[in-house]
Amino acid sequence: MTEPVTLHNSYYLIDTKAWLDLRTGAHHAEHSSQLQDFVRCNVFDDYRPTMDTTARMQLWCAAHGFPVGDGATIVHDNPCLTKPITIVLTTIAASAGLPGQVLTLAVALVSIDGAAPEVYSDITTDEGYWLDVTTVEFTCPAGHRWSWDGTGQPLWFLDRVDGPVPVPTTLHAMFGDLPHAPFARCRECAAFDDGRTPTMCPCSGTAIYCPICQQRSQVSLPEIPTHEEANR
């Protein structure tokens, strides 16, 4: 099973499919098949300059009367992602409602690493959640939890039942002069390398330790608000 986030030497990688799964619901096979047939149409071969997959996805929406608003076409090629991803957000006609009522369904047209595009239900509560591809969350066994976008200052979640915990608010205050903070050498790996333990650690060699209690933190993708799949 692919981990949503993996730690490496002074950087982390977010699995693109795991990131997408948090934002999408059902896969729409019929619309996906129609979209794929459209983007593969030979007529596009005659266009100069060549029309890329993103433009063809937008054109498919226009041909069907599916609206694509400003900012609804999103391309992420951030090095934090394992693969680049292109998203076109739109709405499609859904099942019939009451007489005279037109129901629509929010969907995302998605192409990962230039592959054939797929259509999924968009279950995010705000389009802004499609813009963030760098934020990860760290949680230690004691319940200290914070998020980080890889560049700025950390954001702490002070939701422990035993009350707020005084916490440092900058990476330097959290980790001092640790090189490549917050990334650290795995202590179990270091113990094996130094001969202090015969047990080899299976991790990548990099870990992040809680700056409050020094326990090893687990890294994950932050949950985002979603709504139940339903016609709008």
Kinemage of the C-alpha trace (Angstrom):
@kinemage 1
@onewidth
@group {chain A} dominant
@subgroup {mainchain}
@vectorlist {calphas} color= white
{ca met a 1} P 0.000 0.000 0.000
{ca thr a 2} L 1.401 3.405 -0.979
{ca glu a 3} L 1.921 5.816 1.899
{ca pro a 4} L 0.203 9.192 1.376
{ca val a 5} L 3.333 11.033 2.533
{ca thr a 6} L 6.912 9.771 2.684
{ca leu a 7} L 9.906 11.405 4.335
{ca his a 8} L 13.255 11.676 2.593
{ca asn a 9} L 16.544 13.418 3.252
{ca ser a 10} L 15.417 17.016 3.954
{ca tyr a 11} L 12.177 16.807 1.970
{ca tyr a 12} L 8.854 14.972 1.794
{ca leu a 13} L 6.781 13.592 -1.066
{ca ile a 14} L 2.984 13.560 -1.279
{ca asp a 15} L 1.426 10.741 -3.288
{ca thr a 16} L -0.621 12.475 -5.968
{ca lys a 17} L -3.384 9.846 -6.013
{ca ala a 18} L -3.763 10.005 -2.214
{ca trp a 19} L -4.017 13.802 -2.419
{ca leu a 20} L -6.682 13.461 -5.121
{ca asp a 21} L -8.671 10.838 -3.203
{ca leu a 22} L -9.272 13.301 -0.354
{ca arg a 23} L -11.022 15.659 -2.772
{ca thr a 24} L -13.008 13.325 -5.004
{ca gly a 25} L -15.856 10.877 -4.718
{ca ala a 26} L -17.343 8.560 -7.301
{ca his a 27} L -15.626 7.884 -10.593
{ca his a 28} L -17.906 8.657 -13.557
{ca ala a 29} L -17.033 5.959 -16.065
{ca glu a 30} L -19.379 7.086 -18.857
{ca his a 31} L -18.226 10.698 -18.808
{ca ser a 32} L -14.608 9.568 -18.494
{ca ser a 33} L -14.959 7.405 -21.599
{ca gln a 34} L -16.552 10.260 -23.542
{ca leu a 35} L -13.822 12.672 -22.449
{ca gln a 36} L -11.045 10.258 -23.384
{ca asp a 37} L -12.527 9.666 -26.838
{ca phe a 38} L -12.724 13.435 -27.300
{ca val a 39} L -9.127 14.240 -26.304
{ca arg a 40} L -7.862 11.435 -28.565
{ca cys a 41} L -9.732 12.770 -31.603
{ca asn a 42} L -7.421 12.948 -34.643
{ca val a 43} L -8.608 16.431 -35.567
{ca phe a 44} L -6.412 17.864 -32.795
{ca asp a 45} L -3.312 16.565 -34.565
{ca asp a 46} L -3.752 19.271 -37.211
{ca tyr a 47} L -3.698 22.150 -34.707
{ca arg a 48} L -0.577 24.328 -34.594
{ca pro a 49} L 0.585 24.965 -32.001
{ca thr a 50} L -0.443 21.583 -30.613
{ca met a 51} L -3.434 21.669 -28.282
{ca asp a 52} L -2.422 19.984 -25.029
{ca thr a 53} L -4.589 17.772 -22.832
{ca thr a 54} L -5.581 20.670 -20.574
{ca ala a 55} L -6.937 22.678 -23.510
{ca arg a 56} L -8.772 19.632 -24.838
{ca met a 57} L -10.407 19.059 -21.452
{ca gln a 58} L -11.574 22.680 -21.435
{ca leu a 59} L -12.865 22.360 -24.993
{ca trp a 60} L -14.798 19.202 -24.082
{ca cys a 61} L -16.519 21.176 -21.322
{ca ala a 62} L -17.350 23.997 -23.748
{ca ala a 63} L -18.709 21.556 -26.330
{ca his a 64} L -21.117 20.132 -23.754
{ca gly a 65} L -22.066 23.450 -22.171
{ca phe a 66} L -20.315 22.636 -18.900
{ca pro a 67} L -19.110 25.903 -17.316
{ca val a 68} L -15.458 26.385 -16.391
{ca gly a 69} L -14.998 29.482 -14.276
{ca asp a 70} L -11.967 31.667 -13.698
{ca gly a 71} L -9.384 29.743 -11.728
{ca ala a 72} L -11.155 26.431 -12.308
{ca thr a 73} L -8.292 25.057 -14.399
{ca ile a 74} L -5.487 24.075 -12.051
{ca val a 75} L -2.078 22.658 -12.929
{ca his a 76} L 0.194 21.371 -10.157
{ca asp a 77} L 3.766 20.353 -10.941
{ca asn a 78} L 5.094 21.044 -7.458
{ca pro a 79} L 8.113 18.921 -6.490
{ca cys a 80} L 6.241 17.899 -3.326
{ca leu a 81} L 3.979 15.719 -5.504
{ca thr a 82} L 5.049 12.340 -6.814
{ca lys a 83} L 3.459 13.155 -10.200
{ca pro a 84} L 2.118 16.361 -11.779
{ca ile a 85} L -1.639 16.729 -11.987
{ca thr a 86} L -4.066 18.822 -14.039
{ca ile a 87} L -7.606 19.529 -12.828
{ca val a 88} L -10.531 21.186 -14.571
{ca leu a 89} L -13.476 21.908 -12.259
{ca thr a 90} L -16.953 22.128 -13.731
{ca thr a 91} L -20.547 21.032 -13.245
{ca ile a 92} L -22.441 18.485 -15.323
{ca ala a 93} L -26.104 17.702 -15.714
{ca ala a 94} L -27.302 15.225 -13.129
{ca ser a 95} L -30.400 13.080 -12.790
{ca ala a 96} L -33.732 14.774 -13.249
{ca gly a 97} L -35.301 16.409 -10.244
{ca leu a 98} L -38.756 17.864 -9.798
{ca pro a 99} L -40.565 19.177 -12.884
{ca gly a 100} L -38.782 22.302 -14.069
{ca gln a 101} L -35.855 21.677 -11.739
{ca val a 102} L -32.359 21.379 -13.205
{ca leu a 103} L -29.867 19.526 -11.031
{ca thr a 104} L -26.124 19.688 -11.517
{ca leu a 105} L -23.198 17.768 -10.104
{ca ala a 106} L -19.790 19.265 -9.314
{ca val a 107} L -17.045 17.230 -10.953
{ca ala a 108} L -13.312 17.319 -11.486
{ca leu a 109} L -11.684 16.368 -14.767
{ca val a 110} L -8.296 14.984 -13.806
{ca ser a 111} L -5.160 14.001 -15.705
{ca ile a 112} L -2.189 12.680 -13.710
{ca asp a 113} L 1.217 12.926 -15.368
{ca gly a 114} L -0.358 13.449 -18.784
{ca ala a 115} L -2.376 10.215 -18.649
{ca ala a 116} L -5.876 9.843 -20.085
{ca pro a 117} L -8.217 12.136 -18.121
{ca glu a 118} L -10.831 10.802 -15.726
{ca val a 119} L -13.990 12.380 -14.317
{ca tyr a 120} L -14.737 12.261 -10.583
{ca ser a 121} L -17.276 13.861 -8.292
{ca asp a 122} L -15.839 16.956 -6.623
{ca ile a 123} L -16.712 16.619 -2.934
{ca thr a 124} L -14.756 19.606 -1.601
{ca thr a 125} L -16.676 22.333 0.181
{ca asp a 126} L -14.519 25.057 -1.372
{ca glu a 127} L -12.473 25.234 -4.560
{ca gly a 128} L -9.588 26.595 -2.512
{ca tyr a 129} L -8.811 23.083 -1.274
{ca trp a 130} L -7.697 22.211 -4.805
{ca leu a 131} L -4.947 24.831 -4.613
{ca asp a 132} L -2.946 23.458 -1.683
{ca val a 133} L -0.608 20.595 -2.604
{ca thr a 134} L 2.155 21.100 -0.036
{ca thr a 135} L 0.588 20.984 3.448
{ca val a 136} L 1.252 17.936 5.609
{ca glu a 137} L 0.374 17.171 9.200
{ca phe a 138} L 2.520 15.735 12.008
{ca thr a 139} L 1.135 13.951 15.056
{ca cys a 140} L 3.109 12.410 17.929
{ca pro a 141} L 1.886 9.662 20.314
{ca ala a 142} L 1.262 12.299 22.999
{ca gly a 143} L -1.249 14.051 20.747
{ca his a 144} L 0.772 17.118 19.812
{ca arg a 145} L -0.263 17.994 16.289
{ca trp a 146} L 0.952 20.583 13.799
{ca ser a 147} L 0.900 21.203 10.080
{ca trp a 148} L 3.485 22.630 7.714
{ca asp a 149} L 3.514 23.671 4.072
{ca gly a 150} L 7.211 23.051 3.572
{ca thr a 151} L 8.223 26.709 3.539
{ca gly a 152} L 6.448 28.870 6.117
{ca gln a 153} L 5.950 28.646 9.847
{ca pro a 154} L 4.112 25.755 11.500
{ca leu a 155} L 0.473 25.800 12.502
{ca trp a 156} L -0.320 24.101 15.804
{ca phe a 157} L -3.610 22.420 16.678
{ca leu a 158} L -4.127 22.913 20.415
{ca asp a 159} L -7.050 20.531 20.812
{ca arg a 160} L -5.780 18.225 23.564
{ca val a 161} L -8.353 17.424 26.252
{ca asp a 162} L -5.936 18.423 29.024
{ca gly a 163} L -5.794 21.985 27.854
{ca pro a 164} L -3.593 24.156 25.673
{ca val a 165} L 0.113 23.375 25.573
{ca pro a 166} L 2.711 26.170 25.361
{ca val a 167} L 4.357 25.652 21.999
{ca pro a 168} L 7.082 27.328 19.954
{ca thr a 169} L 5.790 29.101 16.894
{ca thr a 170} L 8.752 29.148 14.531
{ca leu a 171} L 10.851 26.330 13.101
{ca his a 172} L 13.941 27.777 14.773
{ca ala a 173} L 12.199 27.931 18.138
{ca met a 174} L 10.967 24.372 17.625
{ca phe a 175} L 14.179 22.742 16.439
{ca gly a 176} L 16.976 25.194 17.191
{ca asp a 177} L 19.940 24.900 14.851
{ca leu a 178} L 19.004 21.428 13.595
{ca pro a 179} L 20.228 21.244 9.981
{ca his a 180} L 17.400 20.810 7.481
{ca ala a 181} L 14.807 21.281 10.254
{ca pro a 182} L 12.333 19.801 10.888
{ca phe a 183} L 13.949 16.724 9.306
{ca ala a 184} L 16.250 14.680 11.523
{ca arg a 185} L 18.286 11.501 11.304
{ca cys a 186} L 16.208 8.529 12.436
{ca arg a 187} L 17.429 7.587 15.915
{ca glu a 188} L 16.777 3.879 15.344
{ca cys a 189} L 18.778 3.978 12.104
{ca ala a 190} L 21.596 5.820 13.857
{ca ala a 191} L 21.624 3.246 16.663
{ca phe a 192} L 21.939 0.408 14.134
{ca asp a 193} L 24.699 2.182 12.221
{ca asp a 194} L 26.599 2.770 15.474
{ca gly a 195} L 26.212 -0.856 16.554
{ca arg a 196} L 24.056 0.013 19.549
{ca thr a 197} L 21.252 -2.271 18.330
{ca pro a 198} L 21.204 -5.337 16.071
{ca thr a 199} L 17.805 -4.425 14.696
{ca met a 200} L 17.737 -2.645 11.355
{ca cys a 201} L 15.111 0.092 11.050
{ca pro a 202} L 12.971 -0.253 7.892
{ca cys a 203} L 12.414 3.494 7.432
{ca ser a 204} L 14.043 5.814 4.888
{ca gly a 205} L 16.511 7.090 7.485
{ca thr a 206} L 14.709 10.398 8.029
{ca ala a 207} L 12.291 11.199 10.853
{ca ile a 208} L 10.585 14.153 12.481
{ca tyr a 209} L 10.486 14.302 16.272
{ca cys a 210} L 7.969 16.270 18.292
{ca pro a 211} L 9.665 19.439 19.584
{ca ile a 212} L 7.602 19.284 22.771
{ca cys a 213} L 7.996 15.658 23.911
{ca gln a 214} L 10.687 14.354 21.511
{ca gln a 215} L 8.591 11.377 20.447
{ca arg a 216} L 8.614 10.363 16.807
{ca ser a 217} L 5.823 12.010 14.838
{ca gln a 218} L 3.723 10.401 12.145
{ca val a 219} L 3.221 12.336 8.925
{ca ser a 220} L -0.073 12.398 7.025
{ca leu a 221} L -2.210 14.503 4.739
{ca pro a 222} L -4.577 16.867 6.559
{ca glu a 223} L -8.245 16.055 6.330
{ca ile a 224} L -10.314 18.585 4.402
{ca pro a 225} L -14.028 19.392 4.737
{ca thr a 226} L -16.179 17.507 2.241
{ca his a 227} L -19.868 17.154 1.532
{ca glu a 228} L -21.867 14.064 0.757
{ca glu a 229} L -22.206 13.351 -2.929
{ca ala a 230} L -25.505 14.774 -3.981
{ca asn a 231} L -27.051 16.603 -6.891
{ca arg a 232} L -27.100 20.357 -6.460
